[in-house]
């Protein structure tokens, strides 16, 4: 007997028929002899509707009230799923965040889980019942409802799995696993049976939005085995999916396991800043103060005592970055700002890179062969990223997918 | 300065525009120098949608899960109204049932309020904030969400008014007060400025569905001054409405203040039961066991040792009543059951009846003049009710409205 946390996302519980299928899937899991706890998201679309209402009433709404409103999405689903399970003869009961309790910090709207009290969930399991926990929500130090931010139900599920010592956390979603790249870009993308946490983190952070990044971090830290599965298979067979594991569990390490891309990028070049010690601090200090997350940074070779500084950031943060740099213009002393939103960040990822040379040069040569100009480069231990013009996205991804031998039949 | 509880029903908060108008109305009340606490229902239609989902998944759903699902309706509205108030510069915060807490018994789906802890609400008011409480919900002894049954938000509002010692509880609804009869039946119906609790109770229980009966009982018991007002006036002027007061406060008592009717009635005649002691118990015992609420009862004059027993009940309970009587046929010993759903109960109500004779005879004569046959009669201290064929509803109501001098210009 294993203890399994099953998490179902918004498309998996989008309507009553889908909720009935989820109930059947849970029944099938129990029939395997497993103990099951469930975590659910809101019905697809429900959260967006609730957010739109809050924003319409006040663009600068109180995050505490936003949380009270938005958390109802998961409250509805967990009650409905408990009813659907009972209709199949399975003893089940819903748990809201404050009932478990899922204790979070006080950052309403983007709260972080501090602790999950496992007592009631364990009691429920011990009594042969299926606890159905509302994802995405908790209770803050002010005794009010908190929410975890977009995709937070993944984190709820992983945190619950860690709290109750589950053998595995199965995340049912609208894709059937993690792919070597976006299957919409190339039909040759292949589902991976296994992926290391670190690779998943890099893929998630550069745009392969299968799991919330924070949930992968938590899974890695707490060593929770996470499996990504499709909720669109039959209730008895969701298909093989992708298992997130520790790097050590992957015997035959591929040098590159995946190609990711992110279009939500923007590039800023600060022209002709004095090339003196402290100028980088002059530029990036104000940006940090304005809560702008800078990603890649390049400083050009100095020329006549001035240099150009180029960096990338999420395109949504561009207006804030510009405002902040213009306010600091006197202190920095640049001549002008050049911004570009028509860029894409393309990354090759793989834990095998640690022990193999030549990954970056293969990337550069492949792109050069296709006539694609690289604007910015950044590397980490298991990733090489480049910024190129957005129009080359598909061409670049396909070429790299082939170059690293990832193409399927 | 007065302390006012303002309660807004589903049509008053049906969409974002209506919620904004409610916020303006609260602002206007505060501008009068009053302290205000607010109670809200779910957006019109929301509760029905949630109930339909529960029923679709399982007709015999777990009432505890039903409560968790259905209570989200008010949770959404109280958060949204708090945001709308803040957008007007009014400090406000939402309170869910479990946060106040509104302590109820454990009868999920039809829970009764046992106590409202006034501490947090009073603190909130003392801090110059407007507490916005979710109506219809509470927390049960099992630490789970409970709901109060249809119209329960009225009761939430009256209970809150009693708990915080409010000077008045204003119930904003889709009618502008309590009328002498249904204005859809006669344009001569008049809004009453005042009505005694007892009269309101009788009108409510016979079908004038302005307030939940339980809320009126509670208001009477706790001596809460309740005002029924229209939410469709301007934010600055809801119009005069109707004030519920103690009988003693009505100086000039009308003999009859209102004519009510209820079409949700059914009549059952049990034919030729043995006329012996204990036969009534044989009939009504099984009905009580089956939770059938019997209303009017008539026992015919005995004839050849047998008699006919006629009674009325809510038409929704008819199938249960028939099943129960058929099961007890051997014990009762009747020849057959006759049922009739095409009946209406018409009632004349007024506290002045206590000191005036002739009310019933005026009713009987008026109906006889119109050729309407009375099938069953029942009376209380402040009410006379008759059962007649449903087709006479409008004719009877109009004739009685005129006969008791209630017609307006």
Interface residues (C-beta under 8 A of the other chain):
Chain A: X16 X19 X20 X50 X53 X54 X56 X57 X58 X61 X62 X64 X65 X66 X67 X68 X69 X71 X72 X75 X76 X78 X79 X80 X82 X83 X84 X86 X87 X93 X94 X96 X98 X99 X143 X144 X145
Chain B: X16 X19 X20 X50 X53 X54 X56 X57 X58 X61 X62 X64 X65 X66 X67 X68 X69 X71 X72 X75 X76 X78 X79 X80 X82 X83 X84 X86 X87 X93 X94 X96 X98 X99 X143 X144 X145
